[in-house]
Amino acid sequence: MVDNISERSIAALDVKRHDRESFACGVESLDQYFRSRARQDWNKYAAAVFVMADGPSVIGYYTLSSYTINPGELPDELAHKLPRYPNLPATLIGRLAVDRRYQRKGFGEELLLDALKRCFATTSAVGSLAVVVEAENAKAIQFYQSYGFIQFPDHGNKLFLLMPTIRAMFEK
């Protein structure tokens, strides 16, 4: 079933088209968010929700929202190179999840790369120095680190990737 995905696309959440009720990634907080709060966040402009789907079946999703970084949270050698503002603009990938039926088939990577492309594309209109993620567990931390994300020194589950690094990823 998974290997024959024909109409896979990543687009904004469409509550009339995307089946949220049957989504199950195995992390209850991510499942519950998608089923019951994603639509509210979208409607209230708290998060943009993007869905990878094959027809109505949801393969995975991610959310994007604005974020700020306190420069004091960053590694010292990096903080000294950045503008001296009390808060630095960033973009948050608040959630990223793949349904159990589709895990370990590269869809998480597709979702992440799509999110990073969207984040970078918007920097010409709205400044953002980095993309931040808050990983659910050690497996998620390893996933993000494999794409170059760096852990915040005092927040092990929070990671960031600078926009110049993202730009370089897509220039190759």
PALUM-350895 format. One record per residue (C-alpha): residue number from 0; chain; x, z, y. Coordinates in pm, whole numbers, plus 50000, padded with zeros to 5 digits. Each point is the difference from the previous one (the first is absolute). Last residue first. Layout:
<nodes>
<pos=NUM; unit=A; c1=X; c3=Z; c2=Y>
...
</nodes>
This chain:
<nodes>
<pos=171; unit=A; c1=52388; c3=49626; c2=52193>
<pos=170; unit=A; c1=49834; c3=50048; c2=50340>
<pos=169; unit=A; c1=49725; c3=50209; c2=49840>
<pos=168; unit=A; c1=50214; c3=50293; c2=49889>
<pos=167; unit=A; c1=50208; c3=49979; c2=50320>
<pos=166; unit=A; c1=49688; c3=50061; c2=50212>
<pos=165; unit=A; c1=49917; c3=50303; c2=49787>
<pos=164; unit=A; c1=50348; c3=50141; c2=50053>
<pos=163; unit=A; c1=49974; c3=49939; c2=50374>
<pos=162; unit=A; c1=49658; c3=50174; c2=49990>
<pos=161; unit=A; c1=50140; c3=50325; c2=49861>
<pos=160; unit=A; c1=49876; c3=50131; c2=49665>
<pos=159; unit=A; c1=49873; c3=50356; c2=49972>
<pos=158; unit=A; c1=49936; c3=50266; c2=49738>
<pos=157; unit=A; c1=49792; c3=50317; c2=49968>
<pos=156; unit=A; c1=49992; c3=50174; c2=49660>
<pos=155; unit=A; c1=50326; c3=50186; c2=50055>
<pos=154; unit=A; c1=49914; c3=50124; c2=50350>
<pos=153; unit=A; c1=50299; c3=50174; c2=50161>
<pos=152; unit=A; c1=50251; c3=49714; c2=49992>
<pos=151; unit=A; c1=49739; c3=49721; c2=50030>
<pos=150; unit=A; c1=50047; c3=49781; c2=49694>
<pos=149; unit=A; c1=50125; c3=49645; c2=50045>
<pos=148; unit=A; c1=49805; c3=49690; c2=49892>
<pos=147; unit=A; c1=50223; c3=49720; c2=49871>
<pos=146; unit=A; c1=49759; c3=49818; c2=49772>
<pos=145; unit=A; c1=50109; c3=50194; c2=49688>
<pos=144; unit=A; c1=49953; c3=50313; c2=50210>
<pos=143; unit=A; c1=49627; c3=49928; c2=50019>
<pos=142; unit=A; c1=49959; c3=49984; c2=49623>
<pos=141; unit=A; c1=50226; c3=50302; c2=49946>
<pos=140; unit=A; c1=49785; c3=50208; c2=50237>
<pos=139; unit=A; c1=49686; c3=49877; c2=49821>
<pos=138; unit=A; c1=50136; c3=50121; c2=49665>
<pos=137; unit=A; c1=50093; c3=50334; c2=50156>
<pos=136; unit=A; c1=49643; c3=50059; c2=50120>
<pos=135; unit=A; c1=49735; c3=49919; c2=50260>
<pos=134; unit=A; c1=50236; c3=49826; c2=50244>
<pos=133; unit=A; c1=49940; c3=50029; c2=50372>
<pos=132; unit=A; c1=50094; c3=49667; c2=50154>
<pos=131; unit=A; c1=50144; c3=49909; c2=50339>
<pos=130; unit=A; c1=50065; c3=49654; c2=50143>
<pos=129; unit=A; c1=50248; c3=49986; c2=50284>
<pos=128; unit=A; c1=50068; c3=49931; c2=50366>
<pos=127; unit=A; c1=49648; c3=49894; c2=50093>
<pos=126; unit=A; c1=49905; c3=49827; c2=50323>
<pos=125; unit=A; c1=49661; c3=49834; c2=50026>
<pos=124; unit=A; c1=49962; c3=49624; c2=50061>
<pos=123; unit=A; c1=50332; c3=49863; c2=49871>
<pos=122; unit=A; c1=50011; c3=50290; c2=49753>
<pos=121; unit=A; c1=49680; c3=49875; c2=49834>
<pos=120; unit=A; c1=50178; c3=49758; c2=49768>
<pos=119; unit=A; c1=50231; c3=50276; c2=49874>
<pos=118; unit=A; c1=49714; c3=50218; c2=49885>
<pos=117; unit=A; c1=49816; c3=49708; c2=49843>
<pos=116; unit=A; c1=50312; c3=49891; c2=49812>
<pos=115; unit=A; c1=50062; c3=50358; c2=49884>
<pos=114; unit=A; c1=49643; c3=50029; c2=49873>
<pos=113; unit=A; c1=50024; c3=49669; c2=49812>
<pos=112; unit=A; c1=50330; c3=50113; c2=49848>
<pos=111; unit=A; c1=49845; c3=50328; c2=49889>
<pos=110; unit=A; c1=49694; c3=49833; c2=49848>
<pos=109; unit=A; c1=50207; c3=49743; c2=49814>
<pos=108; unit=A; c1=50235; c3=50273; c2=49873>
<pos=107; unit=A; c1=49707; c3=50206; c2=49876>
<pos=106; unit=A; c1=49862; c3=49687; c2=49832>
<pos=105; unit=A; c1=50315; c3=49946; c2=49796>
<pos=104; unit=A; c1=49842; c3=50029; c2=49653>
<pos=103; unit=A; c1=50067; c3=50367; c2=49931>
<pos=102; unit=A; c1=49645; c3=50103; c2=50094>
<pos=101; unit=A; c1=49706; c3=49759; c2=49984>
<pos=100; unit=A; c1=49745; c3=50186; c2=49784>
<pos=99; unit=A; c1=50109; c3=50328; c2=50155>
<pos=98; unit=A; c1=49886; c3=49886; c2=50348>
<pos=97; unit=A; c1=50286; c3=49968; c2=50248>
<pos=96; unit=A; c1=50048; c3=50238; c2=50292>
<pos=95; unit=A; c1=50150; c3=50011; c2=50347>
<pos=94; unit=A; c1=49899; c3=50264; c2=50252>
<pos=93; unit=A; c1=50100; c3=50097; c2=50350>
<pos=92; unit=A; c1=50232; c3=49709; c2=50069>
<pos=91; unit=A; c1=50080; c3=50138; c2=50341>
<pos=90; unit=A; c1=50128; c3=49796; c2=50293>
<pos=89; unit=A; c1=50253; c3=50138; c2=50246>
<pos=88; unit=A; c1=50037; c3=50087; c2=50366>
<pos=87; unit=A; c1=50260; c3=50261; c2=50094>
<pos=86; unit=A; c1=49905; c3=50340; c2=50137>
<pos=85; unit=A; c1=50186; c3=50214; c2=50256>
<pos=84; unit=A; c1=50175; c3=49685; c2=50121>
<pos=83; unit=A; c1=50374; c3=49936; c2=50007>
<pos=82; unit=A; c1=50019; c3=49645; c2=49866>
<pos=81; unit=A; c1=50176; c3=49977; c2=49664>
<pos=80; unit=A; c1=50372; c3=50008; c2=49916>
<pos=79; unit=A; c1=50032; c3=50380; c2=50017>
<pos=78; unit=A; c1=49710; c3=50040; c2=49755>
<pos=77; unit=A; c1=50184; c3=49795; c2=49737>
<pos=76; unit=A; c1=50314; c3=50215; c2=49965>
<pos=75; unit=A; c1=49785; c3=50313; c2=50028>
<pos=74; unit=A; c1=49777; c3=49911; c2=49702>
<pos=73; unit=A; c1=49641; c3=49989; c2=50124>
<pos=72; unit=A; c1=49765; c3=50295; c2=50045>
<pos=71; unit=A; c1=50136; c3=50077; c2=50347>
<pos=70; unit=A; c1=49888; c3=49653; c2=50110>
<pos=69; unit=A; c1=49637; c3=50113; c2=49959>
<pos=68; unit=A; c1=49837; c3=49699; c2=49842>
<pos=67; unit=A; c1=49668; c3=49863; c2=50112>
<pos=66; unit=A; c1=49737; c3=49818; c2=49801>
<pos=65; unit=A; c1=49759; c3=49710; c2=50029>
<pos=64; unit=A; c1=49796; c3=49911; c2=49697>
<pos=63; unit=A; c1=50023; c3=49790; c2=49687>
<pos=62; unit=A; c1=49821; c3=50042; c2=49669>
<pos=61; unit=A; c1=50071; c3=49854; c2=49658>
<pos=60; unit=A; c1=49797; c3=49861; c2=49713>
<pos=59; unit=A; c1=50015; c3=49898; c2=49638>
<pos=58; unit=A; c1=49857; c3=49771; c2=49734>
<pos=57; unit=A; c1=49643; c3=50027; c2=50126>
<pos=56; unit=A; c1=49748; c3=49800; c2=49795>
<pos=55; unit=A; c1=49748; c3=49822; c2=50226>
<pos=54; unit=A; c1=50174; c3=49663; c2=49964>
<pos=53; unit=A; c1=50358; c3=50073; c2=49901>
<pos=52; unit=A; c1=50096; c3=50246; c2=50265>
<pos=51; unit=A; c1=50288; c3=50130; c2=50206>
<pos=50; unit=A; c1=49848; c3=50223; c2=50265>
<pos=49; unit=A; c1=50106; c3=50089; c2=50352>
<pos=48; unit=A; c1=49872; c3=50304; c2=50187>
<pos=47; unit=A; c1=50074; c3=50041; c2=50371>
<pos=46; unit=A; c1=50000; c3=50366; c2=50085>
<pos=45; unit=A; c1=49842; c3=50236; c2=50254>
<pos=44; unit=A; c1=49798; c3=49721; c2=50162>
<pos=43; unit=A; c1=49675; c3=50193; c2=49942>
<pos=42; unit=A; c1=49849; c3=49726; c2=49781>
<pos=41; unit=A; c1=50320; c3=49960; c2=49799>
<pos=40; unit=A; c1=50041; c3=50376; c2=49953>
<pos=39; unit=A; c1=49636; c3=50024; c2=49891>
<pos=38; unit=A; c1=50038; c3=49713; c2=49754>
<pos=37; unit=A; c1=50311; c3=50152; c2=49847>
<pos=36; unit=A; c1=49839; c3=50342; c2=49960>
<pos=35; unit=A; c1=49788; c3=50001; c2=49683>
<pos=34; unit=A; c1=50131; c3=49771; c2=49728>
<pos=33; unit=A; c1=50343; c3=49927; c2=50142>
<pos=32; unit=A; c1=50071; c3=50360; c2=50094>
<pos=31; unit=A; c1=49872; c3=50129; c2=49667>
<pos=30; unit=A; c1=50228; c3=49770; c2=49803>
<pos=29; unit=A; c1=50304; c3=50084; c2=50211>
<pos=28; unit=A; c1=49936; c3=50377; c2=49972>
<pos=27; unit=A; c1=49933; c3=49969; c2=49626>
<pos=26; unit=A; c1=50326; c3=49826; c2=49915>
<pos=25; unit=A; c1=49936; c3=49796; c2=49684>
<pos=24; unit=A; c1=49950; c3=49666; c2=50174>
<pos=23; unit=A; c1=49625; c3=49982; c2=49947>
<pos=22; unit=A; c1=49777; c3=49753; c2=50187>
<pos=21; unit=A; c1=49655; c3=49965; c2=49841>
<pos=20; unit=A; c1=49810; c3=50123; c2=50305>
<pos=19; unit=A; c1=50186; c3=49789; c2=50258>
<pos=18; unit=A; c1=49863; c3=49663; c2=49892>
<pos=17; unit=A; c1=50098; c3=49767; c2=50285>
<pos=16; unit=A; c1=49741; c3=49754; c2=50136>
<pos=15; unit=A; c1=49755; c3=50198; c2=50211>
<pos=14; unit=A; c1=50261; c3=50258; c2=50099>
<pos=13; unit=A; c1=50236; c3=49729; c2=50124>
<pos=12; unit=A; c1=50345; c3=50157; c2=50035>
<pos=11; unit=A; c1=50239; c3=49777; c2=50192>
<pos=10; unit=A; c1=50177; c3=49737; c2=49796>
<pos=9; unit=A; c1=50249; c3=49956; c2=49721>
<pos=8; unit=A; c1=49913; c3=49722; c2=49760>
<pos=7; unit=A; c1=49982; c3=49937; c2=49628>
<pos=6; unit=A; c1=49767; c3=49716; c2=49906>
<pos=5; unit=A; c1=50132; c3=49913; c2=49657>
<pos=4; unit=A; c1=50112; c3=50313; c2=49824>
<pos=3; unit=A; c1=50062; c3=49882; c2=49647>
<pos=2; unit=A; c1=50280; c3=50243; c2=49914>
<pos=1; unit=A; c1=49776; c3=50300; c2=50061>
<pos=0; unit=A; c1=49735; c3=49896; c2=49747>
</nodes>
